[in-house]
Amino acid sequence: MTHILFADTSHPKPYDFEDLAAHAMGGTESSLLRTAQILSIHGYQVTVFQQYRSTVCNQQTVHFIGPDHLTQITSPDHVVILRKFPQLIVFQKQFPGAQFHLWIHTYKSWEYVLKRGIRLKQPWQLITNSKTHATHCDKILNHSFFGNIYNLFKPKVSIKTCYNPIPKPVITEQIPKRDLNKLLFLSAPNKGLKQVLNTFQQINRHLKELKLYIANPGYREDHPEDIPNVYYLGALPPEDVKHHIATSLCVFYPQNTFAETFGLIYAEANALGTPVLAHDIGAAREILHPNNVLIDADDNYQITKTLVQWQRELPKVNYREEFNVGAVYNQWRSALGFS
């Protein structure tokens, strides 16, 4: 049985499927868990290493371990390092016979190409979470000035794309009624919240019935501002998040300072039939439903006009099969060389 090890060396506390079901969780961590589950149910042996885990546990046929247990597992065939390039060096020493993959969820600056100059014992490939993200990384690593120099004496970095899996909504009860004056911001505060708040205050002068509800994944504790018609929800469990999405006019995300490499909120909102009012930045166009128009985050008139149009008739958006279990599984099979 092929053994796949996912290694998260940076998240400050352990997390598992029980946490995913009951608590707010960041998109990177939730995507790792769902991906591990998908590979496990398809017959692979999957281990998740977490730097800050002190106990071993098994959930849904996925094995969770910490640093004290790393030497006790069978050698993996594939090691997928989350985020941190230096950990490739560490884990290559630990498992010299494995194939290595670096799974990143952020855009990189031009300096990232210099990592190609670091000598590693084994080759590695990069896994991104959207085609937009892959194109960005390919340009930096393989087609920039320094990238072209490295190409003269080193192979190009192999880059694959595996979407974040999005569970298909199961309608188990009556669909709640939408509040056409309810807007929802559902991201970490560093993802453009300041601009979103400024924009909301401007349009709220004209659309006075609008209310903005703000939630976050729970890993940022920024102190909120006291603004009329703005309500802070804090960190919400998944079922509450779904309810707020389903009862909102839209996810309100008019910012152009933070580019999503995937944007779970894009896909999760559309899956529940809720549009996202978003700028054309990062992977927004790729991930959002084709009927979900984009706006200019600096154009308050366009934003106001779009909201009024949506209050009259919402665009028809829904779940995209590109993010389902089967599709994501096939993407990982390809990335790991199983197909």
matplotlib code that plots the C-alpha trace (Angstrom):
import matplotlib.pyplot as plt

x = [0.0, 1.4, 2.2, 1.7, 2.9, 1.6, 3.8, 2.5, 5.4, 3.9, 0.4, 0.6, -1.7, -2.9, -6.1, -8.1, -11.5, -13.3, -12.0, -13.0, -16.6, -17.0, -14.8, -13.6, -10.5, -8.3, -8.6, -5.1, -5.7, -9.2, -8.0, -5.2, -7.6, -10.1, -7.4, -5.9, -9.4, -9.9, -6.6, -7.3, -10.8, -9.2, -6.9, -3.7, -2.0, -2.1, -0.2, -0.5, 2.5, 1.8, 4.7, 2.7, 0.9, 1.9, -0.4, -1.1, -4.6, -6.5, -9.6, -11.3, -8.4, -6.0, -3.1, -2.1, 1.4, 3.7, 7.5, 7.9, 6.4, 8.0, 10.6, 8.0, 6.1, 6.9, 8.9, 6.5, 6.6, 5.6, 6.2, 4.0, 5.5, 3.0, 4.2, 7.8, 10.6, 13.4, 11.4, 12.2, 15.8, 14.8, 12.4, 14.8, 17.3, 14.6, 13.1, 15.8, 13.8, 10.7, 9.5, 9.0, 6.4, 6.0, 2.4, 2.0, -1.1, 0.3, 1.8, 5.6, 7.8, 10.6, 13.2, 11.5, 13.4, 16.6, 15.5, 16.4, 20.0, 19.7, 21.2, 18.8, 19.5, 16.3, 14.3, 11.0, 7.9, 5.6, 1.9, -0.3, -4.1, -5.2, -4.1, -3.7, -1.4, 0.6, 1.1, 2.4, 4.8, 6.0, 6.8, 8.9, 10.6, 11.1, 10.7, 12.1, 15.6, 17.1, 14.8, 16.2, 19.8, 19.0, 17.4, 20.9, 22.2, 19.2, 15.8, 12.8, 10.7, 7.8, 4.5, 1.2, -2.3, -4.6, -7.8, -8.9, -11.8, -15.2, -17.9, -21.1, -23.9, -26.5, -29.9, -31.4, -33.9, -35.9, -33.7, -33.6, -34.9, -32.4, -32.1, -31.5, -29.9, -27.4, -23.8, -21.2, -17.4, -15.9, -12.1, -9.2, -8.9, -5.6, -7.5, -8.6, -11.0, -9.9, -10.8, -14.0, -15.1, -14.3, -16.3, -19.2, -19.4, -19.5, -22.3, -24.2, -24.8, -26.9, -28.2, -29.1, -30.7, -27.6, -25.9, -22.4, -21.7, -18.0, -16.7, -13.1, -11.4, -10.4, -6.7, -6.7, -7.8, -7.8, -9.8, -12.9, -13.9, -17.3, -19.1, -22.8, -24.5, -21.4, -21.8, -18.9, -19.6, -16.1, -15.1, -18.0, -18.5, -19.0, -22.8, -23.2, -21.0, -23.3, -26.4, -25.0, -23.9, -27.2, -29.2, -27.0, -27.5, -23.8, -20.4, -19.0, -15.4, -14.6, -10.9, -7.8, -5.0, -5.0, -4.9, -6.4, -4.5, -7.8, -10.3, -12.4, -15.0, -15.5, -16.3, -18.2, -20.5, -21.3, -22.0, -24.8, -26.2, -24.7, -22.7, -19.5, -19.0, -15.3, -12.5, -10.8, -7.7, -5.8, -7.8, -11.2, -12.2, -11.0, -12.7, -16.0, -19.0, -19.0, -22.3, -20.6, -19.6, -16.6, -16.4, -13.8, -13.1, -12.3, -15.6, -18.2, -20.8, -20.4, -20.5, -23.7, -25.3, -24.4, -25.9, -29.1, -29.2, -28.7, -31.4, -33.8, -32.4, -29.5, -27.2, -27.6, -24.5, -24.0, -21.6, -18.8, -17.9, -14.2, -13.9, -15.6, -14.0, -13.5, -12.0, -9.6, -8.6, -7.7, -5.6, -3.6, -3.2, -1.7, 0.5, 1.9, 2.5, -0.1, -1.9]
y = [0.0, 3.4, 5.5, 9.3, 11.6, 15.1, 17.4, 20.6, 22.1, 25.6, 25.5, 26.4, 23.6, 20.2, 19.8, 16.8, 15.9, 16.5, 20.1, 20.4, 19.5, 21.6, 24.7, 27.4, 26.4, 28.0, 27.1, 25.5, 23.2, 22.2, 21.5, 19.3, 17.2, 16.8, 15.9, 13.3, 11.8, 11.6, 9.8, 7.5, 6.4, 5.5, 3.0, 4.9, 4.8, 8.4, 9.9, 13.6, 15.0, 18.1, 19.8, 20.7, 17.4, 15.4, 12.4, 9.9, 9.4, 7.7, 9.2, 8.1, 5.8, 8.8, 8.5, 11.7, 11.9, 14.5, 14.8, 12.1, 9.5, 10.3, 7.6, 5.0, 5.1, 3.0, 5.0, 7.0, 6.7, 10.3, 13.3, 16.4, 19.3, 22.1, 25.7, 25.5, 25.0, 24.4, 21.4, 19.6, 19.5, 18.2, 15.5, 14.4, 13.4, 11.5, 9.7, 9.5, 7.0, 9.1, 11.4, 15.0, 17.6, 21.2, 22.2, 26.0, 28.2, 31.6, 33.7, 34.2, 37.2, 37.1, 36.0, 32.6, 31.6, 31.7, 28.5, 26.7, 27.3, 25.3, 21.8, 19.1, 15.3, 14.5, 16.4, 18.0, 19.3, 22.2, 21.7, 24.7, 25.0, 26.8, 27.2, 30.9, 30.1, 27.6, 30.2, 32.7, 30.2, 29.0, 32.5, 33.1, 29.8, 28.8, 31.9, 34.8, 36.2, 34.0, 31.2, 31.1, 31.1, 28.1, 26.4, 26.3, 23.8, 22.5, 20.9, 23.2, 22.9, 20.6, 22.4, 20.6, 22.0, 20.3, 22.2, 22.5, 20.0, 21.5, 19.3, 19.2, 20.8, 18.3, 19.9, 18.3, 21.0, 23.8, 26.4, 29.5, 32.8, 35.3, 38.7, 41.0, 43.6, 41.2, 41.2, 38.8, 39.1, 35.7, 35.8, 36.7, 40.4, 40.7, 39.8, 43.3, 43.9, 47.6, 48.3, 46.4, 48.4, 51.7, 50.7, 49.5, 52.8, 54.7, 52.6, 52.4, 56.1, 55.4, 51.9, 52.6, 49.2, 47.2, 45.4, 43.8, 40.7, 39.8, 36.4, 35.0, 31.6, 32.0, 32.4, 36.2, 38.2, 41.7, 44.2, 45.3, 48.8, 50.1, 51.0, 51.5, 48.5, 46.4, 43.2, 41.0, 37.3, 36.1, 32.5, 30.4, 26.6, 25.2, 24.8, 28.4, 29.6, 27.8, 29.3, 32.8, 32.3, 30.9, 33.7, 36.6, 38.6, 38.0, 37.5, 41.1, 41.0, 44.3, 44.5, 44.5, 44.2, 40.4, 37.9, 34.4, 31.5, 29.6, 31.3, 28.7, 31.3, 31.8, 28.1, 27.6, 30.6, 29.7, 26.1, 27.4, 29.6, 32.8, 35.2, 36.8, 40.5, 40.4, 42.2, 40.4, 39.5, 36.3, 33.2, 34.8, 34.4, 30.8, 29.7, 31.6, 30.3, 31.8, 33.6, 35.4, 38.8, 40.6, 44.2, 47.0, 47.3, 51.0, 51.8, 52.4, 53.3, 49.9, 48.1, 49.9, 49.2, 45.5, 45.2, 46.8, 44.5, 41.4, 42.6, 42.4, 39.2, 37.1, 35.6, 31.8, 30.3, 26.8, 24.0, 23.4, 19.7, 20.6, 20.7, 17.4, 14.3, 12.5, 15.5, 16.3, 12.7, 12.5, 15.7, 14.2, 10.9, 12.9, 15.1, 12.1, 10.2, 7.4, 7.9]
z = [0.0, -1.0, 2.1, 1.9, 4.6, 4.9, 7.1, 8.7, 10.7, 11.2, 12.5, 16.2, 17.5, 16.5, 14.5, 13.2, 11.8, 15.1, 15.1, 11.4, 12.2, 15.3, 15.1, 12.9, 10.9, 8.4, 4.7, 4.4, 7.4, 6.4, 2.9, 4.2, 6.2, 3.4, 1.0, 3.4, 3.8, 0.0, -0.5, 2.5, 1.3, -2.1, -0.5, 0.4, 3.7, 4.9, 7.8, 8.9, 10.9, 13.0, 14.7, 17.8, 18.3, 21.4, 21.0, 18.4, 17.1, 14.2, 12.7, 9.5, 8.6, 8.7, 11.2, 13.1, 14.7, 16.3, 16.5, 19.1, 16.8, 13.4, 13.8, 14.6, 11.2, 8.1, 5.6, 3.3, -0.4, -0.8, 1.6, 1.0, 2.9, 3.7, 3.2, 4.4, 1.8, 4.5, 5.7, 2.5, 3.7, 7.1, 5.9, 3.1, 5.8, 7.7, 4.6, 1.9, -0.2, -0.5, -3.3, -2.2, -2.9, -1.5, -1.2, -0.9, -0.5, -1.0, -3.8, -3.7, -4.3, -7.0, -4.3, -4.2, -7.3, -5.3, -3.5, -6.7, -5.8, -2.6, -3.2, -2.2, -2.1, -4.0, -6.6, -5.5, -7.2, -6.3, -5.8, -6.1, -5.5, -8.7, -12.3, -11.6, -8.7, -10.8, -13.6, -11.1, -9.6, -13.0, -14.1, -11.0, -10.7, -14.4, -16.6, -14.6, -15.2, -12.5, -13.4, -16.9, -15.6, -13.3, -16.4, -18.0, -15.5, -13.5, -14.5, -14.3, -11.2, -11.9, -10.9, -10.4, -9.5, -7.0, -6.1, -2.5, -2.1, -1.5, 0.1, -1.9, 0.1, 1.3, 1.7, 4.8, 5.8, 4.3, 2.6, 4.8, 3.5, 2.4, 4.0, 0.9, 3.1, 4.8, 3.6, 4.9, 5.2, 6.0, 5.9, 8.1, 8.8, 6.9, 3.7, 2.9, 5.8, 6.2, 2.6, 2.9, 5.9, 4.2, 1.1, 3.2, 5.0, 1.7, 0.1, 3.4, 3.0, 0.0, 0.8, 4.4, 5.1, 4.5, 7.3, 7.2, 9.3, 9.8, 10.8, 10.7, 10.8, 14.4, 14.1, 14.1, 17.1, 15.6, 17.6, 15.7, 15.0, 16.2, 13.0, 12.5, 10.8, 11.2, 13.4, 14.5, 14.7, 15.7, 14.8, 13.8, 13.6, 10.1, 10.3, 11.5, 8.6, 6.1, 7.6, 7.4, 3.8, 2.8, 4.4, 3.0, -0.2, -0.9, 0.5, 0.5, -0.6, -2.5, -1.9, -4.2, -1.6, -1.0, -3.8, -3.0, -4.5, -4.4, -2.1, -0.2, 0.4, -3.3, -3.9, -0.6, -1.1, -4.7, -3.7, -1.5, -4.3, -2.9, -5.1, -4.0, -4.7, -5.4, -7.4, -10.3, -8.3, -7.8, -8.6, -8.3, -11.9, -12.0, -8.9, -8.9, -11.0, -14.5, -13.7, -10.7, -12.2, -10.8, -9.8, -9.5, -5.8, -6.2, -8.0, -5.3, -8.0, -9.7, -6.3, -5.3, -8.7, -8.5, -5.0, -6.1, -9.2, -6.9, -4.6, -7.5, -8.9, -7.8, -10.4, -10.6, -9.1, -7.7, -6.8, -9.3, -9.9, -10.4, -6.7, -5.8, -4.3, -7.5, -9.4, -6.5, -6.2, -9.9, -9.5, -6.7, -8.5, -11.4, -9.1, -7.3, -10.5, -9.9, -13.2]

ax = plt.figure().add_subplot(projection="3d")
ax.plot(x, y, z, "-o")
ax.set_aspect("equal")
plt.show()
